[in-house]
Amino acid sequence: MSNKIIKLKDNTKHEITHIPKEDLTNIKDIASKTLYGIKDNILIFPNSFDESKDINKNSTIFNLYDNKIHTNNIMGFISYNNTQIKISSRFAVNDNEDYFLHYMLMKVLSLNIINLEHSKDYDDSFDFLIYMFINFFKRALRQGLFKQYKLIKHNDANVKGTIDINRYIKNNIPFNGKISYNTREYSYDNNIMQLIRHTIEYINTKNRYLLSYDSEIKNYVHQIFYSTPNYERNKRESIINKNLKKLSHPYYYEYEPLRKICIQILRHEKLKYGNNDNTVYGLLFDGAWLFEEYLFTILKQINFEHAENRNSSKGINLLNNAWRVYPDFYKLSDENKNNIVLDAKYKKLNYDNNENIDRNDKHQIVSYAYTLNAKKAGFVYPINEINNYKENTYIGKLNSKYNNADCEIHKYALEIPSNKEIENIKEFLESIKKSEKILKNLIISV
């Protein structure tokens, strides 16, 4: 059994020569599986293919070609049989500390930065599970406490349900004035709420700060504790087994991803060290979606709109209402004289080569530029922090020979701190804040 974590990076080709034979066999099995085929056993964020930017139900976690593992825009961790695989962002510092992935998640999920100082061999997969728990926990509790019909057994003189003959004979013969009966009543102290309670208790044994820094979380935790008076720590495994079935509820739909993340957290240690059940477990992030959402936390500071194709929000008319398109970000000025439209690209782009941009991306940004009568348009993409990077973003100007277009096309690189001089999260934050400021100034400069 191999206890070594196989470490990969997104959008990268990896040699397989260093991978143990047993792990390589499991990797070959995973490479052939689509996300749709394993989605019930892993959590994918965002948790709907409709919300995702690049991945769909036929996407694979990674591919195996020519004795090399080819990763895509997917990050996270997975466990399969005895094999543990971690896919970091390609900007992980010193190939170990993935500050950028932590940072994007915290920005997108509106989480406070916590201490990320890890030991050399620390497995931060548990951190990601906690981030997702906090996100799903808030979304679910905003729908209200989960209540469910529960069988309540009574033994008194106020009969208002179904008489339980067997209990009556056992408890009330000779007759003592009481009747045994059962009722079905809504109760907050049910299996789902007990599962959440067990998860909170488990997280608190690891770090009590994680669920106490936010007043909203503290309030919800108090509600869970108040609503589960029958909680017993030694019943954890029993509660897990009672919640293995998928939860389908027309109102409490946000509780299903919460149920899944709770089970993953409570079983994390067991899954971490391997299960020989041919099931893929884990948590995966759509890097393209995450980068786009993270960019919006920056660009909204300079008044950009964020169109969202996945939920048909804030689109623009392309053809007299017949077609509607959704550029990632756009900013409309007074009288439309200085409009800007931008497209987020998480995939690798070469900062000094403009010819490697995909033809579909070129056509798309040009159509957006013409439709919005933009003065500037272009792409925003992440690059490793490099010393000789030039800040010249200009690619060219739209051909105005056949029209009156006056739009510059740019390629804006966001430098991600990833060099060996970054020693801790504090230094990473200081550096990336500078990169974000530079990016905003480049975009709004005339």
C-alpha positions as CSV (number, residue, x, y, z in Angstrom):
1,M,0.0,0.0,0.0
2,S,1.4,3.4,-1.0
3,N,1.0,6.2,1.5
4,K,2.6,8.8,-0.8
5,I,0.4,11.6,-2.1
6,I,0.8,11.9,-5.9
7,K,1.2,15.7,-6.5
8,L,0.1,17.2,-9.8
9,K,-0.4,20.8,-11.1
10,D,-3.2,22.0,-13.3
11,N,-2.7,22.5,-17.0
12,T,0.6,20.6,-16.9
13,K,2.1,17.5,-18.4
14,H,3.6,15.1,-15.8
15,E,6.0,12.3,-16.3
16,I,4.9,9.0,-14.7
17,T,8.3,7.4,-14.2
18,H,8.4,8.3,-10.5
19,I,4.9,6.9,-9.7
20,P,4.6,3.5,-7.9
21,K,3.1,0.7,-10.0
22,E,0.0,0.3,-7.8
23,D,-0.7,4.0,-7.9
24,L,-0.2,4.1,-11.7
25,T,-2.8,1.3,-12.1
26,N,-5.3,3.4,-10.2
27,I,-4.4,6.5,-12.1
28,K,-5.1,4.7,-15.4
29,D,-8.6,3.8,-14.0
30,I,-9.4,7.3,-13.0
31,A,-8.2,8.8,-16.3
32,S,-10.9,6.9,-18.1
33,K,-13.8,8.1,-15.9
34,T,-15.9,11.1,-16.7
35,L,-17.0,13.6,-14.0
36,Y,-20.6,12.6,-14.6
37,G,-19.8,9.0,-13.9
38,I,-18.3,9.8,-10.5
39,K,-20.2,12.9,-9.5
40,D,-22.2,11.1,-6.7
41,N,-19.0,10.2,-4.9
42,I,-17.1,13.5,-5.2
43,L,-17.9,17.1,-4.7
44,I,-17.4,19.4,-7.6
45,F,-17.4,23.2,-7.1
46,P,-19.4,24.8,-8.4
47,N,-21.7,22.0,-7.6
48,S,-23.6,22.2,-10.9
49,F,-22.3,21.6,-14.4
50,D,-24.6,24.5,-15.5
51,E,-22.7,26.9,-13.4
52,S,-19.3,25.7,-14.4
53,K,-17.3,27.6,-17.1
54,D,-15.2,24.9,-18.9
55,I,-16.1,21.5,-17.4
56,N,-19.1,19.4,-18.2
57,K,-20.4,15.9,-17.5
58,N,-18.1,14.4,-20.1
59,S,-15.0,16.1,-18.8
60,T,-12.3,14.0,-17.2
61,I,-10.2,14.9,-14.1
62,F,-7.0,14.3,-16.2
63,N,-5.9,12.3,-19.2
64,L,-3.1,9.8,-19.8
65,Y,-1.3,10.2,-23.2
66,D,2.2,9.0,-24.2
67,N,3.1,8.0,-20.7
68,K,2.3,11.4,-19.4
69,I,-0.5,12.7,-17.2
70,H,-2.2,15.7,-18.8
71,T,-4.1,17.8,-16.3
72,N,-6.7,20.4,-17.2
73,N,-8.4,23.3,-15.4
74,I,-9.4,21.1,-12.5
75,M,-7.8,21.4,-9.1
76,G,-8.4,19.6,-5.8
77,F,-7.8,16.2,-4.3
78,I,-9.2,12.7,-4.9
79,S,-8.8,9.3,-3.2
80,Y,-9.2,6.0,-5.2
81,N,-8.5,2.7,-3.6
82,N,-5.2,3.3,-1.8
83,T,-4.1,6.2,-4.1
84,Q,-4.2,9.8,-3.0
85,I,-3.9,12.5,-5.7
86,K,-3.6,16.2,-5.2
87,I,-3.9,18.6,-8.1
88,S,-2.6,22.1,-7.1
89,S,-2.7,25.3,-9.0
90,R,0.3,25.7,-11.2
91,F,1.2,28.7,-9.1
92,A,1.9,26.8,-5.9
93,V,4.9,28.3,-4.1
94,N,7.9,26.0,-4.0
95,D,5.7,23.2,-5.4
96,N,4.2,22.9,-1.9
97,E,2.2,25.8,-0.6
98,D,-0.8,26.5,-2.8
99,Y,-1.5,30.0,-1.5
100,F,-3.2,31.0,-4.7
101,L,-5.9,28.4,-4.6
102,H,-6.5,29.1,-0.9
103,Y,-6.7,32.8,-1.7
104,M,-9.1,32.5,-4.6
105,L,-11.4,30.3,-2.5
106,M,-11.4,32.7,0.4
107,K,-12.0,35.7,-1.9
108,V,-14.9,34.0,-3.8
109,L,-16.5,32.5,-0.7
110,S,-16.0,35.7,1.4
111,L,-14.0,33.9,4.0
112,N,-11.4,35.5,6.3
113,I,-7.8,34.6,5.8
114,I,-6.7,32.2,8.5
115,N,-3.3,30.8,9.4
116,L,-2.0,28.8,6.5
117,E,1.4,28.0,7.9
118,H,1.8,24.3,7.2
119,S,4.5,21.8,7.9
120,K,6.4,20.5,4.9
121,D,4.3,17.3,4.6
122,Y,1.0,18.9,5.6
123,D,-2.0,17.7,3.6
124,D,-4.3,20.8,3.1
125,S,-7.2,18.8,1.7
126,F,-9.0,19.1,5.0
127,D,-8.7,22.9,4.8
128,F,-10.5,22.9,1.5
129,L,-13.3,20.7,3.0
130,I,-13.8,23.2,5.8
131,Y,-14.0,26.1,3.3
132,M,-16.7,24.3,1.4
133,F,-18.5,23.3,4.6
134,I,-18.7,27.0,5.6
135,N,-20.0,28.0,2.2
136,F,-22.6,25.2,2.0
137,F,-23.5,25.6,5.7
138,K,-24.4,29.3,5.2
139,R,-26.4,28.7,2.0
140,A,-28.4,25.8,3.6
141,L,-29.2,27.6,6.9
142,R,-30.3,30.7,5.0
143,Q,-33.2,28.5,3.8
144,G,-34.1,27.8,7.4
145,L,-33.5,24.9,9.8
146,F,-34.1,21.5,8.1
147,K,-37.3,20.0,9.6
148,Q,-38.6,16.5,8.9
149,Y,-41.5,14.3,10.0
150,K,-40.5,12.2,12.9
151,L,-42.4,9.4,14.7
152,I,-43.1,10.5,18.3
153,K,-44.1,7.9,20.8
154,H,-46.5,9.1,23.6
155,N,-48.0,7.5,26.7
156,D,-50.6,9.8,28.3
157,A,-54.3,10.5,28.5
158,N,-54.3,13.0,25.6
159,V,-54.8,10.7,22.6
160,K,-54.3,12.4,19.3
161,G,-52.6,9.9,17.1
162,T,-52.5,6.2,16.2
163,I,-52.9,3.9,19.2
164,D,-49.9,1.5,19.7
165,I,-51.6,-1.7,21.1
166,N,-48.4,-3.5,21.9
167,R,-47.0,-0.6,23.9
168,Y,-50.3,-0.1,25.6
169,I,-50.4,-3.7,26.8
170,K,-46.8,-3.6,27.9
171,N,-47.0,-0.2,29.7
172,N,-50.6,0.3,30.8
173,I,-52.0,-3.1,32.0
174,P,-53.6,-3.0,34.5
175,F,-55.2,0.2,33.2
176,N,-53.6,3.3,34.7
177,G,-55.4,6.0,32.8
178,K,-52.8,6.3,30.1
179,I,-52.9,5.3,26.4
180,S,-49.9,4.5,24.2
181,Y,-50.1,6.2,20.9
182,N,-47.8,7.5,18.1
183,T,-47.9,10.8,16.1
184,R,-45.9,12.1,13.1
185,E,-44.7,15.6,13.9
186,Y,-42.2,18.0,12.3
187,S,-39.0,18.0,14.2
188,Y,-35.7,19.8,13.8
189,D,-33.9,17.0,15.7
190,N,-33.6,14.7,12.7
191,N,-30.8,12.8,11.0
192,I,-29.7,15.6,8.7
193,M,-29.4,18.1,11.6
194,Q,-27.6,15.4,13.7
195,L,-25.1,14.9,10.9
196,I,-24.4,18.7,10.8
197,R,-24.0,18.7,14.6
198,H,-21.5,15.8,14.4
199,T,-19.6,17.7,11.7
200,I,-19.4,20.9,13.7
201,E,-18.3,19.0,16.8
202,Y,-15.6,17.3,14.8
203,I,-14.3,20.5,13.2
204,N,-14.2,22.1,16.7
205,T,-11.8,19.4,17.8
206,K,-9.4,20.5,15.0
207,N,-9.7,24.2,15.4
208,R,-12.5,26.1,17.3
209,Y,-11.6,29.3,15.5
210,L,-12.8,28.1,12.1
211,L,-16.5,28.3,13.1
212,S,-16.4,31.3,15.4
213,Y,-14.8,34.2,13.4
214,D,-18.1,35.1,11.6
215,S,-21.2,36.2,13.5
216,E,-23.5,34.6,10.9
217,I,-21.7,31.2,11.3
218,K,-21.8,31.5,15.1
219,N,-25.5,32.2,15.1
220,Y,-26.2,29.2,12.8
221,V,-24.0,26.9,15.0
222,H,-26.0,28.0,18.1
223,Q,-29.2,27.1,16.2
224,I,-27.9,23.7,15.4
225,F,-26.8,23.0,18.9
226,Y,-30.2,24.2,20.3
227,S,-32.1,22.0,17.8
228,T,-30.3,18.7,18.5
229,P,-30.7,18.0,22.2
230,N,-30.4,14.2,21.6
231,Y,-26.8,14.5,20.2
232,E,-24.5,11.7,21.3
233,R,-20.9,11.6,20.2
234,N,-20.7,7.8,20.1
235,K,-23.5,7.6,17.6
236,R,-21.4,9.3,14.8
237,E,-21.0,6.3,12.6
238,S,-24.7,5.4,12.9
239,I,-25.7,9.0,11.9
240,I,-23.4,8.8,8.9
241,N,-25.0,5.6,7.7
242,K,-28.5,7.1,8.1
243,N,-27.5,9.9,5.8
244,L,-25.9,8.0,2.9
245,K,-28.9,8.4,0.7
246,K,-29.2,11.4,-1.6
247,L,-31.4,14.1,-0.2
248,S,-34.1,15.3,-2.5
249,H,-36.3,18.1,-1.2
250,P,-38.0,20.8,-3.3
251,Y,-37.4,23.5,-0.7
252,Y,-34.3,22.5,1.2
253,Y,-32.2,21.8,-1.9
254,E,-29.2,23.5,-0.5
255,Y,-28.9,20.8,2.2
256,E,-27.8,18.1,-0.3
257,P,-24.3,19.5,-1.0
258,L,-24.0,20.2,2.8
259,R,-24.9,16.5,3.5
260,K,-22.2,15.4,1.1
261,I,-19.5,17.6,2.5
262,C,-20.4,16.6,6.1
263,I,-19.9,13.0,5.3
264,Q,-16.6,13.7,3.6
265,I,-15.3,15.6,6.6
266,L,-16.4,13.0,9.1
267,R,-14.8,10.2,6.9
268,H,-11.8,12.2,5.9
269,E,-9.2,10.3,7.8
270,K,-10.6,7.0,6.7
271,L,-10.6,8.1,3.0
272,K,-7.2,9.7,3.3
273,Y,-5.6,6.4,4.1
274,G,-7.4,4.4,1.5
275,N,-10.4,2.4,0.8
276,N,-10.4,-0.7,-1.5
277,D,-13.9,-0.2,-2.8
278,N,-13.2,1.0,-6.4
279,T,-14.9,4.3,-5.5
280,V,-13.5,7.8,-6.3
281,Y,-13.8,10.2,-3.4
282,G,-12.7,13.8,-3.3
283,L,-13.3,17.5,-3.8
284,L,-12.6,19.2,-7.2
285,F,-12.6,22.9,-8.2
286,D,-13.3,24.3,-11.7
287,G,-10.2,26.5,-12.0
288,A,-11.6,28.6,-14.9
289,W,-14.8,29.3,-13.0
290,L,-12.9,30.0,-9.8
291,F,-10.5,32.4,-11.5
292,E,-13.3,34.3,-13.2
293,E,-15.2,34.7,-9.9
294,Y,-12.0,35.8,-8.2
295,L,-11.3,38.4,-10.9
296,F,-14.7,39.9,-10.3
297,T,-13.8,40.6,-6.7
298,I,-11.1,42.8,-8.2
299,L,-12.8,44.3,-11.2
300,K,-16.0,45.3,-9.4
301,Q,-13.9,47.8,-7.5
302,I,-13.5,49.7,-10.8
303,N,-17.2,49.4,-11.6
304,F,-17.2,46.4,-14.0
305,E,-20.3,44.3,-14.5
306,H,-20.0,40.5,-14.5
307,A,-22.3,38.8,-17.0
308,E,-23.1,35.2,-16.1
309,N,-24.0,32.9,-18.9
310,R,-24.8,30.0,-16.5
311,N,-27.8,31.8,-15.0
312,S,-28.5,34.1,-17.9
313,S,-27.8,37.2,-16.0
314,K,-26.6,40.6,-17.2
315,G,-26.1,39.6,-20.8
316,I,-26.1,41.9,-23.8
317,N,-28.2,41.8,-27.0
318,L,-26.1,40.8,-30.0
319,L,-28.7,40.7,-32.8
320,N,-31.9,42.7,-32.0
321,N,-32.8,40.4,-29.1
322,A,-32.5,37.3,-31.2
323,W,-29.1,36.4,-29.7
324,R,-27.9,37.2,-26.3
325,V,-24.2,37.0,-25.3
326,Y,-22.5,37.1,-21.9
327,P,-19.0,38.6,-21.9
328,D,-17.2,37.9,-18.6
329,F,-16.8,41.5,-17.7
330,Y,-17.8,44.8,-19.2
331,K,-17.9,48.5,-18.2
332,L,-20.1,51.0,-19.9
333,S,-19.3,54.7,-19.7
334,D,-21.5,57.8,-20.2
335,E,-22.7,58.0,-23.8
336,N,-20.7,54.7,-24.5
337,K,-17.6,56.6,-25.4
338,N,-15.1,54.6,-23.3
339,N,-16.7,51.1,-23.0
340,I,-14.4,48.2,-22.0
341,V,-15.1,44.5,-22.4
342,L,-12.8,41.7,-21.0
343,D,-12.7,37.9,-21.1
344,A,-11.1,35.8,-18.3
345,K,-8.7,33.1,-19.4
346,Y,-7.4,30.7,-16.7
347,K,-5.6,28.5,-19.3
348,K,-2.0,29.1,-20.1
349,L,-1.2,32.1,-22.4
350,N,2.3,33.1,-23.3
351,Y,2.8,36.7,-22.2
352,D,5.2,37.5,-25.1
353,N,3.4,35.6,-27.9
354,N,0.0,36.8,-29.2
355,E,-0.4,34.1,-31.7
356,N,-1.2,31.4,-29.3
357,I,-4.7,32.7,-28.5
358,D,-7.4,30.3,-29.5
359,R,-9.2,31.4,-32.7
360,N,-12.6,31.1,-31.0
361,D,-11.4,33.4,-28.2
362,K,-10.3,35.9,-30.8
363,H,-13.6,35.9,-32.7
364,Q,-15.5,36.1,-29.4
365,I,-13.7,39.2,-28.1
366,V,-14.0,41.0,-31.5
367,S,-17.8,40.4,-31.6
368,Y,-18.1,41.7,-28.0
369,A,-16.0,44.8,-28.9
370,Y,-18.1,45.6,-32.0
371,T,-21.4,45.0,-30.1
372,L,-20.5,47.2,-27.2
373,N,-18.7,49.8,-29.3
374,A,-15.7,49.3,-27.0
375,K,-12.6,51.5,-26.9
376,K,-10.7,48.7,-25.2
377,A,-11.2,44.9,-25.2
378,G,-9.1,42.0,-24.3
379,F,-8.1,39.0,-22.1
380,V,-7.1,38.8,-18.4
381,Y,-5.0,35.8,-17.5
382,P,-2.7,34.7,-14.7
383,I,1.1,34.2,-15.1
384,N,3.9,33.2,-12.8
385,E,5.8,36.1,-11.3
386,I,8.7,36.7,-13.6
387,N,11.5,39.3,-13.5
388,N,11.5,40.2,-17.2
389,Y,7.8,40.6,-17.7
390,K,7.0,43.7,-19.7
391,E,3.8,45.6,-18.8
392,N,3.0,46.4,-22.4
393,T,-0.4,44.9,-22.8
394,Y,-1.2,46.1,-26.3
395,I,-1.9,43.5,-29.0
396,G,-3.3,45.7,-31.8
397,K,-6.2,47.8,-33.1
398,L,-9.3,46.5,-34.8
399,N,-9.3,47.0,-38.5
400,S,-11.4,50.1,-39.3
401,K,-11.0,50.0,-43.1
402,Y,-14.6,48.8,-43.5
403,N,-16.2,50.5,-40.5
404,N,-15.6,53.2,-37.9
405,A,-14.4,50.9,-35.2
406,D,-11.8,52.4,-32.9
407,C,-11.0,49.7,-30.4
408,E,-7.7,48.5,-29.0
409,I,-7.2,44.8,-28.1
410,H,-5.1,44.0,-25.0
411,K,-3.8,41.1,-23.1
412,Y,-3.7,41.8,-19.4
413,A,-1.5,39.5,-17.2
414,L,-2.1,39.2,-13.5
415,E,1.2,38.2,-11.9
416,I,0.7,35.5,-9.2
417,P,3.4,35.4,-6.5
418,S,5.0,31.9,-6.9
419,N,8.7,32.4,-6.5
420,K,10.9,30.8,-3.9
421,E,11.3,34.0,-2.0
422,I,7.6,33.8,-0.8
423,E,8.0,32.2,2.6
424,N,4.5,32.6,4.1
425,I,0.9,33.6,3.5
426,K,1.5,37.2,4.7
427,E,4.2,37.8,2.1
428,F,1.9,36.2,-0.6
429,L,-0.9,38.6,0.4
430,E,1.3,41.6,0.3
431,S,2.6,40.7,-3.2
432,I,-0.7,39.7,-4.8
433,K,-2.3,42.9,-3.6
434,K,0.3,44.8,-5.5
435,S,-0.4,42.7,-8.6
436,E,-4.1,43.4,-8.3
437,K,-3.5,47.1,-8.1
438,I,-1.2,47.0,-11.2
439,L,-3.9,45.1,-13.1
440,K,-6.6,47.6,-12.2
441,N,-4.4,50.6,-13.2
442,L,-3.5,49.0,-16.6
443,I,-7.1,48.3,-17.4
444,I,-8.5,51.8,-16.7
445,S,-5.5,53.7,-18.1
446,V,-6.2,55.6,-21.3
